[in-house]
Amino acid sequence: MDFNRLFEVLEYQQHRYPQTVAMAGRAHNQWQIWTTAGLLAERDRLSAGLLSSGLHEGHRVGILAHCGSPQWVMADAALLQLGMIPVPIHSTARPDEIKHITQDADLRACFVSNADMLAKLESAGVQVPMIFSFEDQAPAGSLSAISWPELACDPDEHLRGRIQYLRDGIRPEHLATILYTSGTTGLPKGVMLSHANIISNVKSVLAIVPVGPGTTVVSFLPMSHIFERMVTYAYQAAGAPVWFAESVERLPKILPEVRPHFMTAVPRVLERMYERLQEERSKGGALRKKILDWAIALGERYPYSGGQAMPPDYYFKRLLADVLVFRQWRKRMGGRIRYIAVGAAALQPRLGRLFSAAGIEVREGYGLTETSPVVAFNRFEPGGVHFGTVGIPAPGVEVRISREQDEEGNGEIEVRGPNVMTGYLHLPEETAGRFTSDGWFRTGDVGRFEHKRFLKVTGRKSEIFKTTSGKFVAPAFVEQQLLRSPFISQCMVIGANKPFAGALIVPEFVVLENWCKENKVHWTSPQFMILNPKVAKLISQEIEAINETRLGPVEKVRKFQLLYEPWTPENGLLTPTMKMRREIIGERYAAEVEKIF
């Protein structure tokens, strides 16, 4: 059999690769295991309950969950096979965003994963006719939420016939889901994706990602992101057992327990793993520190792109580094991890090289919610990777650079393929504006092709600014260069209508603390260390080195301000997909911006 609609993907697994451990999730501090057959049976019980509750084909149902889970997958599949429209909501969404989504999508019901998510929904001040909980019991104190056992029921002959009738009426081109883009400014827009949109991307990914029935995967990214949701469909189609973690904070405990071969991540997760390596370094003696520094520096120079033989001297040094450092690092991640696919934000090339040198092949990709999402991806096969790029266009996806280009060949990235959205909900004019006259989708991102076929993203069209000299600066490109410094964790380049480019910088405090201890600089706390003249001098030297080697005259960062508070979705400075909210950061740190200029 084949699959052309999303609810058929799990059935495809049952037909081709039935699993005794298809999915696992944490409940009451222990793993709850689901077989493929068990997932399908519970999906149908949930479908029966949804129909019995009075919901109908075409109704839109929210899913507000703190993490991915087998329950998320079953709720999604149950809604899809009834022709209902799942509308995921980010767990980090602000109350005004939740209210907007609820009203804009006209939600008739909403699933919540636990009491915290129910409280979040209620705090938004919205009235949803029905609320269903993923948990066995409705959250304490709630009179409105219906627990999972109360909702799910065994379908009788009438309900089975009704489920089958609704399934038969769903075509691949029909609307499958609405996902709200987090948006760096303003309220989120509802992206409408069909079954065919997402299925095309699932099949593209299956052709280029090494997962199968013998591949154990860990999932910890939010399923409200199209990236993790699409990849989870791909896991199901490949027959790969999926173990869901409750949060990224639990990864250090879960990885040795599950021992996965493959996982997806955002760059921040890799940065945190690197920080833990640095934390371990700070606890070692002088010799251990030298060995770790040598191994890390060696890894960050990893020369292999998959297409040519590794230099012999590097090959043997890497073997030694593996024995002394990398092998223990992999062991802490379970010992079997081979592959990590990274998306959602730009990855520092030095981290991609370091992990790959350590025997964990890291590959960066690029996509948007509007493209279901994968547009391009670095491959795992020989010759298929170039660090610092987002890879080769995915199978079936066409990519071109618009005719309006700068002197380096950078122009807007345009995409065409079966993965491109059907449009924005209630926004026909905005939908029309995102397409060229010949039908290509305008991504809003700027980039170029390198090495003939590798796509490099250099910025966001709407973020490019002009200095008072009349020269244009792409802040994302400059930020990518600044993040090459191990002492810089986050940064935002500014300078619109100013005489030069400046930057707001959050240091990498774990690395900075190690440096302070080794250079006899008294360490107190981040809010005081950013005021230390020696720290400022260190960051200044790092920036100057990058200015001289990697940036053009107009791109050079002339002044900066250090900040101690990390930017997160929780404090409103990042979107749920980890992109900077530039206007909000600028407003929050208006005094610091004024000092720069």
C-alpha positions as CSV (number, residue, x, y, z in Angstrom):
1,M,0.0,0.0,0.0
2,D,1.0,3.7,-0.3
3,F,-0.1,6.7,1.6
4,N,-1.5,10.0,0.2
5,R,-3.4,11.3,3.3
6,L,-1.8,11.9,6.6
7,F,-4.0,9.6,8.7
8,E,-2.8,6.7,6.4
9,V,0.8,7.0,7.5
10,L,0.4,5.0,10.6
11,E,-1.6,2.4,8.7
12,Y,1.3,2.2,6.3
13,Q,3.6,1.4,9.2
14,Q,1.2,-1.4,10.3
15,H,1.2,-2.8,6.8
16,R,4.9,-2.6,6.2
17,Y,6.7,-2.5,9.5
18,P,4.4,-3.3,12.5
19,Q,6.2,-2.3,15.7
20,T,5.9,-3.7,19.2
21,V,7.4,-0.4,20.3
22,A,6.0,2.1,17.8
23,M,5.9,5.0,20.3
24,A,6.7,5.7,23.9
25,G,5.8,8.5,26.2
26,R,6.3,9.4,29.9
27,A,3.3,9.0,32.2
28,H,3.5,9.0,36.0
29,N,7.3,9.0,35.8
30,Q,7.5,5.9,33.7
31,W,7.5,4.9,30.1
32,Q,4.2,4.0,28.5
33,I,4.7,1.8,25.4
34,W,2.4,1.7,22.4
35,T,2.4,-0.8,19.6
36,T,1.4,0.2,16.1
37,A,-1.8,-1.7,16.4
38,G,-2.5,-0.1,19.8
39,L,-2.0,3.4,18.4
40,L,-4.5,2.7,15.5
41,A,-7.1,1.2,17.9
42,E,-6.9,4.1,20.3
43,R,-7.0,6.6,17.3
44,D,-10.4,5.0,16.3
45,R,-11.7,5.1,19.8
46,L,-10.8,8.7,20.0
47,S,-12.5,9.4,16.6
48,A,-15.7,7.7,17.9
49,G,-15.6,10.0,21.0
50,L,-15.1,13.1,19.0
51,L,-18.1,12.3,16.8
52,S,-20.2,11.4,19.9
53,S,-19.3,14.8,21.4
54,G,-21.0,16.6,18.6
55,L,-18.1,17.7,16.5
56,H,-18.4,17.6,12.7
57,E,-16.3,17.4,9.5
58,G,-14.6,20.8,8.9
59,H,-14.6,21.8,12.6
60,R,-11.3,23.2,13.8
61,V,-9.8,21.8,17.0
62,G,-6.8,23.3,18.8
63,I,-4.0,21.3,20.4
64,L,-2.1,23.1,23.2
65,A,0.6,20.8,24.5
66,H,3.8,21.3,26.5
67,C,5.6,18.5,24.5
68,G,5.1,15.9,21.8
69,S,3.6,12.5,22.9
70,P,1.8,9.4,21.6
71,Q,-1.4,11.2,22.7
72,W,-0.5,14.1,20.4
73,V,0.0,11.8,17.5
74,M,-3.3,9.9,18.2
75,A,-5.3,13.1,18.6
76,D,-3.9,14.5,15.4
77,A,-4.7,11.2,13.4
78,A,-8.2,11.0,14.9
79,L,-9.0,14.5,13.8
80,L,-7.5,14.1,10.4
81,Q,-9.5,10.9,9.5
82,L,-12.7,12.7,10.4
83,G,-12.0,15.7,8.2
84,M,-11.6,17.9,11.2
85,I,-8.8,20.4,11.2
86,P,-6.1,20.3,13.9
87,V,-4.8,23.7,14.9
88,P,-1.6,23.4,17.0
89,I,-0.8,26.2,19.5
90,H,2.7,26.8,20.7
91,S,3.0,26.2,24.5
92,T,5.1,29.4,24.7
93,A,2.4,31.5,22.9
94,R,1.4,34.8,24.6
95,P,-2.2,35.1,25.9
96,D,-3.0,37.6,23.1
97,E,-1.7,35.1,20.5
98,I,-3.8,32.3,22.0
99,K,-6.8,34.5,21.9
100,H,-6.2,35.6,18.3
101,I,-5.7,32.0,17.1
102,T,-8.8,30.8,19.0
103,Q,-10.9,33.5,17.4
104,D,-9.3,33.6,13.9
105,A,-9.6,29.8,13.5
106,D,-13.0,29.6,15.2
107,L,-12.0,26.7,17.4
108,R,-14.9,24.4,18.4
109,A,-12.7,22.4,20.8
110,C,-9.2,22.2,22.1
111,F,-6.9,19.5,23.5
112,V,-4.6,20.4,26.4
113,S,-1.8,18.2,27.6
114,N,-1.9,19.0,31.3
115,A,-3.2,21.4,34.0
116,D,-0.5,24.0,33.1
117,M,-1.7,24.2,29.5
118,L,-5.4,24.4,30.6
119,A,-4.5,27.3,32.9
120,K,-2.7,28.9,29.9
121,L,-5.8,28.5,27.8
122,E,-8.0,29.9,30.5
123,S,-5.7,32.9,31.2
124,A,-6.1,34.0,27.6
125,G,-9.7,34.8,28.4
126,V,-11.2,32.8,25.6
127,Q,-14.3,30.6,25.6
128,V,-13.8,27.2,23.8
129,P,-17.0,25.1,23.7
130,M,-15.2,21.9,24.6
131,I,-11.8,21.1,26.2
132,F,-10.3,17.7,26.2
133,S,-7.3,16.5,28.2
134,F,-4.5,14.2,27.2
135,E,-4.4,12.9,30.8
136,D,-6.3,10.0,32.4
137,Q,-8.0,12.5,34.8
138,A,-9.2,16.0,34.1
139,P,-6.9,18.6,35.7
140,A,-7.7,19.2,39.3
141,G,-10.2,22.0,39.9
142,S,-11.4,22.0,36.3
143,L,-15.1,21.6,35.6
144,S,-14.8,22.1,31.9
145,A,-12.1,19.7,30.8
146,I,-13.0,16.1,29.7
147,S,-10.3,13.5,30.4
148,W,-9.0,11.1,27.7
149,P,-10.9,8.0,29.1
150,E,-14.1,10.0,29.3
151,L,-13.7,11.1,25.6
152,A,-12.5,7.9,23.9
153,C,-15.1,5.1,23.4
154,D,-15.3,1.9,21.5
155,P,-17.1,2.6,18.2
156,D,-20.2,0.7,17.5
157,E,-21.2,-0.4,13.9
158,H,-22.9,3.0,13.3
159,L,-19.8,5.0,14.3
160,R,-17.5,2.8,12.4
161,G,-19.6,3.3,9.3
162,R,-19.6,7.1,9.9
163,I,-15.8,7.2,10.4
164,Q,-15.3,5.2,7.1
165,Y,-17.7,7.5,5.3
166,L,-15.8,10.6,6.4
167,R,-12.4,9.0,5.5
168,D,-13.6,8.2,2.0
169,G,-14.6,11.8,1.4
170,I,-11.1,13.2,2.1
171,R,-8.9,14.0,-0.9
172,P,-5.2,14.6,-0.8
173,E,-5.7,18.2,-1.9
174,H,-8.1,18.9,1.0
175,L,-7.1,21.2,3.9
176,A,-5.4,19.1,6.6
177,T,-4.2,21.6,9.2
178,I,-3.8,25.3,10.0
179,L,-0.5,26.3,11.6
180,Y,0.1,29.8,12.9
181,T,3.4,31.3,12.1
182,S,5.0,32.8,15.2
183,G,5.8,36.0,13.5
184,T,8.6,38.3,14.6
185,T,6.2,41.2,14.5
186,G,2.4,41.5,14.8
187,L,-0.1,38.6,15.3
188,P,0.5,35.2,13.8
189,K,-1.0,34.2,10.4
190,G,-2.7,30.9,9.8
191,V,-0.9,28.8,7.2
192,M,-3.2,26.4,5.5
193,L,-1.5,23.1,4.5
194,S,-3.2,20.2,2.6
195,H,-2.6,16.5,3.0
196,A,-0.7,16.6,-0.3
197,N,1.5,19.5,0.9
198,I,2.8,17.6,3.9
199,I,2.9,14.1,2.4
200,S,5.1,15.4,-0.4
201,N,7.6,16.7,2.1
202,V,7.4,13.4,4.1
203,K,8.3,11.4,1.0
204,S,11.1,13.9,0.2
205,V,12.6,13.5,3.6
206,L,12.3,9.7,3.6
207,A,14.5,9.7,0.5
208,I,17.4,11.6,2.2
209,V,17.3,10.8,5.9
210,P,18.7,7.5,7.3
211,V,15.8,6.2,9.4
212,G,14.1,2.9,9.3
213,P,12.6,0.1,11.5
214,G,16.0,-0.5,13.1
215,T,16.5,3.2,13.9
216,T,15.5,4.4,17.4
217,V,14.7,8.1,17.5
218,V,14.1,10.6,20.3
219,S,11.6,13.5,19.9
220,F,11.7,16.5,22.2
221,L,10.9,19.5,19.9
222,P,7.3,20.8,20.1
223,M,4.9,19.1,17.8
224,S,3.3,22.5,17.2
225,H,6.2,23.2,14.9
226,I,5.7,21.9,11.4
227,F,9.3,20.7,11.4
228,E,8.9,18.1,14.2
229,R,5.4,17.2,13.2
230,M,6.4,16.4,9.6
231,V,9.4,14.5,10.8
232,T,7.2,12.4,13.1
233,Y,5.1,11.5,10.1
234,A,8.3,10.4,8.4
235,Y,9.3,8.3,11.4
236,Q,5.9,6.6,11.3
237,A,6.3,5.9,7.5
238,A,9.8,4.5,8.1
239,G,8.8,2.3,10.9
240,A,11.2,3.9,13.4
241,P,10.3,3.7,17.1
242,V,9.7,7.2,18.6
243,W,10.5,7.9,22.2
244,F,9.0,11.3,23.3
245,A,10.8,13.4,25.9
246,E,8.8,15.7,28.1
247,S,11.3,18.6,27.7
248,V,14.7,19.4,26.4
249,E,15.9,19.8,30.0
250,R,15.4,16.0,30.5
251,L,17.6,15.1,27.6
252,P,20.7,14.4,29.6
253,K,18.8,11.7,31.5
254,I,16.7,10.3,28.6
255,L,19.5,9.9,26.0
256,P,21.5,7.3,28.0
257,E,18.2,5.6,28.8
258,V,16.8,5.4,25.3
259,R,20.1,5.3,23.4
260,P,18.8,6.7,20.1
261,H,20.4,6.6,16.7
262,F,18.8,9.7,15.3
263,M,17.1,12.9,16.5
264,T,16.2,16.4,15.3
265,A,17.2,19.5,17.1
266,V,17.4,23.3,17.0
267,P,20.9,24.9,17.2
268,R,20.3,25.9,20.8
269,V,20.3,22.2,21.8
270,L,23.7,21.6,20.3
271,E,25.0,24.8,21.9
272,R,23.8,23.5,25.3
273,M,25.5,20.2,24.7
274,Y,28.7,22.1,23.9
275,E,28.2,24.1,27.1
276,R,28.0,20.9,29.2
277,L,31.3,19.9,27.6
278,Q,32.8,23.2,28.7
279,E,31.3,22.7,32.2
280,E,33.1,19.4,32.4
281,R,36.3,21.0,31.3
282,S,36.1,23.5,34.1
283,K,36.0,20.6,36.7
284,G,39.1,18.9,35.3
285,G,42.8,19.3,36.0
286,A,45.3,21.2,33.9
287,L,46.1,18.2,31.7
288,R,42.4,17.4,31.1
289,K,41.7,21.0,30.1
290,K,44.5,20.9,27.6
291,I,43.3,17.6,26.1
292,L,39.7,18.9,25.8
293,D,40.8,22.2,24.3
294,W,42.9,20.4,21.8
295,A,40.1,18.0,20.8
296,I,37.5,20.8,20.5
297,A,39.9,22.9,18.4
298,L,40.6,19.9,16.2
299,G,36.8,19.1,15.8
300,E,36.0,22.7,14.9
301,R,38.5,22.5,12.0
302,Y,36.9,19.3,10.7
303,P,37.7,19.4,7.0
304,Y,35.5,16.6,5.7
305,S,32.5,17.6,3.6
306,G,31.8,14.0,2.4
307,G,33.2,14.3,-1.0
308,Q,37.0,13.9,-0.6
309,A,39.4,11.8,1.5
310,M,40.3,13.2,4.9
311,P,43.9,14.4,5.2
312,P,46.0,11.5,6.8
313,D,47.4,13.7,9.6
314,Y,44.0,14.9,10.5
315,Y,42.6,11.3,10.3
316,F,45.0,10.0,12.9
317,K,44.6,13.0,15.2
318,R,40.9,12.5,15.1
319,L,41.3,8.9,16.1
320,L,43.3,10.0,19.1
321,A,40.7,12.7,20.0
322,D,38.0,10.0,19.7
323,V,39.8,7.8,22.2
324,L,40.5,10.6,24.6
325,V,37.3,12.8,24.4
326,F,34.7,12.1,21.7
327,R,33.9,8.5,22.7
328,Q,33.0,9.6,26.3
329,W,30.9,12.4,24.9
330,R,28.9,10.0,22.7
331,K,28.5,7.7,25.6
332,R,26.8,10.4,27.6
333,M,24.3,10.7,24.7
334,G,23.6,7.0,24.9
335,G,26.5,5.7,22.8
336,R,24.5,5.0,19.6
337,I,23.7,8.5,18.4
338,R,24.8,8.8,14.7
339,Y,22.8,11.5,13.1
340,I,21.2,14.9,14.1
341,A,19.1,16.9,11.7
342,V,19.0,20.6,12.6
343,G,16.5,23.2,11.6
344,A,14.5,26.3,12.6
345,A,17.5,28.6,13.0
346,A,21.1,29.1,11.7
347,L,23.6,26.6,13.0
348,Q,27.2,27.8,13.8
349,P,29.4,25.9,11.3
350,R,32.0,25.2,14.0
351,L,29.4,23.2,16.0
352,G,28.4,21.2,12.9
353,R,32.1,20.4,12.3
354,L,32.7,19.6,16.0
355,F,29.8,17.1,16.3
356,S,30.6,15.5,13.0
357,A,34.3,15.1,14.0
358,A,33.0,13.4,17.1
359,G,31.2,10.8,15.1
360,I,27.7,12.4,15.2
361,E,26.8,13.6,11.7
362,V,25.1,16.9,12.0
363,R,23.2,18.2,9.0
364,E,21.5,21.6,8.7
365,G,18.4,22.2,6.7
366,Y,16.1,25.1,5.8
367,G,12.4,25.6,5.5
368,L,9.3,27.5,6.4
369,T,5.9,26.7,7.8
370,E,4.6,27.7,4.4
371,T,6.6,25.0,2.7
372,S,5.6,22.1,4.9
373,P,8.6,22.8,5.9
374,V,11.7,21.4,4.2
375,V,13.1,23.4,1.2
376,A,16.8,22.3,1.4
377,F,18.9,19.9,3.4
378,N,22.5,18.9,3.7
379,R,22.8,15.2,2.9
380,F,24.3,12.3,4.9
381,E,25.8,10.6,1.9
382,P,29.3,11.5,0.5
383,G,29.5,14.9,-1.2
384,G,26.2,16.0,0.2
385,V,27.3,18.5,2.9
386,H,28.9,21.9,3.1
387,F,28.9,23.4,6.5
388,G,27.7,27.0,6.6
389,T,25.0,26.2,4.0
390,V,21.5,24.8,4.4
391,G,22.1,22.1,1.8
392,I,20.7,20.9,-1.5
393,P,17.0,21.5,-2.5
394,A,14.8,18.6,-1.3
395,P,13.6,16.1,-3.9
396,G,10.6,17.5,-5.8
397,V,11.3,21.1,-4.5
398,E,12.6,23.8,-6.9
399,V,14.6,26.7,-5.6
400,R,15.7,29.8,-7.5
401,I,17.2,33.2,-6.6
402,S,15.2,36.2,-7.8
403,R,16.7,38.4,-10.5
404,E,17.2,41.3,-8.2
405,Q,20.6,40.4,-6.7
406,D,23.5,42.2,-5.1
407,E,27.1,42.1,-6.2
408,E,27.6,38.8,-4.4
409,G,24.6,37.1,-6.1
410,N,22.3,37.4,-3.0
411,G,18.7,37.7,-3.9
412,E,15.3,36.6,-2.5
413,I,14.9,32.8,-2.3
414,E,11.9,31.6,-4.2
415,V,10.4,28.1,-4.0
416,R,8.0,26.0,-6.2
417,G,6.8,22.5,-5.4
418,P,3.9,20.4,-4.1
419,N,4.9,21.3,-0.5
420,V,4.0,25.0,-0.9
421,M,0.9,26.1,1.2
422,T,-2.5,26.7,-0.2
423,G,-2.6,30.1,1.4
424,Y,-3.1,32.2,4.6
425,L,-6.4,31.8,6.4
426,H,-8.7,34.9,5.8
427,L,-5.8,36.8,4.1
428,P,-6.3,36.4,0.3
429,E,-4.4,39.6,-0.5
430,E,-1.4,38.7,1.6
431,T,-1.5,35.2,0.1
432,A,-1.4,36.6,-3.4
433,G,1.5,39.0,-2.5
434,R,3.7,36.0,-1.5
435,F,3.7,34.6,-5.0
436,T,5.4,35.8,-8.2
437,S,3.5,36.3,-11.4
438,D,4.8,32.9,-12.6
439,G,3.8,31.0,-9.4
440,W,6.9,30.9,-7.3
441,F,6.6,31.4,-3.5
442,R,8.5,34.3,-2.1
443,T,10.2,33.2,1.1
444,G,11.3,36.6,2.3
445,D,14.7,35.2,2.9
446,V,17.8,36.3,1.0
447,G,20.5,33.9,-0.1
448,R,22.6,32.5,-2.9
449,F,23.9,29.2,-4.3
450,E,27.4,28.1,-3.4
451,H,29.4,25.2,-4.9
452,K,26.8,25.2,-7.7
453,R,24.0,23.5,-5.7
454,F,24.2,24.3,-2.0
455,L,21.9,27.0,-0.8
456,K,23.2,29.6,1.6
457,V,20.8,31.8,3.5
458,T,22.4,35.2,4.2
459,G,19.5,37.2,5.7
460,R,15.9,38.2,5.8
461,K,14.7,40.6,3.2
462,S,12.6,42.6,5.7
463,E,15.5,42.9,8.1
464,I,18.1,44.4,5.7
465,F,18.8,48.0,6.7
466,K,20.7,50.9,5.2
467,T,23.2,53.0,7.1
468,T,23.5,56.8,6.7
469,S,26.3,56.1,4.2
470,G,23.7,54.6,1.9
471,K,25.1,51.1,2.1
472,F,22.9,48.1,2.9
473,V,23.7,45.6,5.7
474,A,22.2,42.1,6.1
475,P,22.1,41.7,9.9
476,A,21.6,38.0,9.9
477,F,24.9,37.4,7.9
478,V,26.8,39.6,10.3
479,E,25.3,37.8,13.3
480,Q,26.3,34.4,11.8
481,Q,29.9,35.6,11.7
482,L,29.8,37.0,15.3
483,L,28.4,33.7,16.5
484,R,31.6,32.0,15.3
485,S,33.1,33.2,18.6
486,P,32.8,30.7,21.4
487,F,32.3,33.7,23.8
488,I,29.1,35.0,22.1
489,S,25.8,33.1,22.7
490,Q,23.3,35.5,21.1
491,C,23.6,38.8,19.2
492,M,21.5,41.3,17.3
493,V,23.1,43.7,14.8
494,I,21.5,47.1,14.5
495,G,22.2,50.3,12.5
496,A,19.2,51.4,10.4
497,N,19.8,55.1,9.5
498,K,22.9,55.1,11.7
499,P,26.5,55.8,10.7
500,F,27.7,52.3,11.4
501,A,26.6,48.8,12.5
502,G,26.4,48.0,16.2
503,A,25.4,45.0,18.2
504,L,23.6,43.8,21.3
505,I,25.5,40.8,22.6
506,V,24.6,38.1,25.2
507,P,27.9,36.3,26.1
508,E,28.3,32.6,26.4
509,F,28.7,32.7,30.2
510,V,29.9,29.1,30.7
511,V,32.8,29.6,28.3
512,L,33.4,33.1,29.7
513,E,33.5,31.8,33.3
514,N,36.2,29.3,32.4
515,W,38.2,32.1,30.7
516,C,37.9,34.3,33.7
517,K,39.1,31.6,36.1
518,E,42.1,30.8,33.8
519,N,43.0,34.5,33.4
520,K,42.6,35.4,37.1
521,V,39.5,37.6,36.5
522,H,37.3,37.5,39.6
523,W,34.0,35.9,38.6
524,T,30.7,37.0,40.3
525,S,27.5,36.8,38.3
526,P,26.5,37.6,34.7
527,Q,24.9,41.0,35.5
528,F,28.2,42.2,37.0
529,M,30.6,40.4,34.6
530,I,29.2,42.3,31.6
531,L,30.5,45.5,33.3
532,N,34.0,44.1,33.8
533,P,36.5,46.0,31.6
534,K,38.5,42.9,31.0
535,V,35.5,41.0,29.7
536,A,34.6,44.0,27.5
537,K,38.1,43.9,26.1
538,L,37.9,40.2,25.4
539,I,34.7,40.5,23.5
540,S,36.1,43.6,21.6
541,Q,39.1,41.5,20.5
542,E,36.8,38.7,19.4
543,I,34.7,41.1,17.3
544,E,37.7,42.8,15.9
545,A,39.1,39.5,14.7
546,I,35.8,38.7,12.9
547,N,35.6,42.3,11.5
548,E,39.0,41.9,9.9
549,T,38.6,38.4,8.5
550,R,35.0,37.9,7.7
551,L,33.2,41.2,7.3
552,G,33.2,44.0,4.6
553,P,33.8,47.6,5.5
554,V,30.1,48.5,6.0
555,E,29.4,45.3,7.8
556,K,32.0,45.8,10.5
557,V,30.6,46.1,14.1
558,R,32.0,49.3,15.5
559,K,30.4,49.3,18.9
560,F,28.5,46.9,21.1
561,Q,26.7,46.5,24.4
562,L,26.8,43.4,26.6
563,L,23.6,42.0,28.1
564,Y,23.2,39.4,30.8
565,E,19.7,38.1,30.2
566,P,19.4,35.3,27.6
567,W,16.7,35.8,25.0
568,T,14.0,33.1,25.2
569,P,10.4,32.5,24.0
570,E,9.4,32.7,27.7
571,N,10.6,36.3,28.1
572,G,9.1,37.2,24.8
573,L,12.4,38.0,23.0
574,L,12.3,34.9,20.8
575,T,9.4,33.5,18.8
576,P,8.4,29.9,19.6
577,T,10.6,28.8,16.7
578,M,13.6,30.5,18.3
579,K,13.8,33.5,15.9
580,M,14.6,37.0,17.3
581,R,11.7,39.4,17.8
582,R,13.9,42.3,16.7
583,E,11.5,45.1,17.4
584,I,10.8,43.9,20.9
585,I,14.5,43.4,21.7
586,G,15.2,46.9,20.4
587,E,12.4,48.3,22.6
588,R,13.5,46.3,25.7
589,Y,17.1,47.5,25.3
590,A,16.4,51.0,24.0
591,A,18.8,52.6,26.6
592,E,21.6,50.2,25.5
593,V,21.0,51.0,21.8
594,E,21.2,54.7,22.6
595,K,24.6,54.1,24.2
596,I,25.9,52.4,21.1
597,F,25.0,55.3,18.9
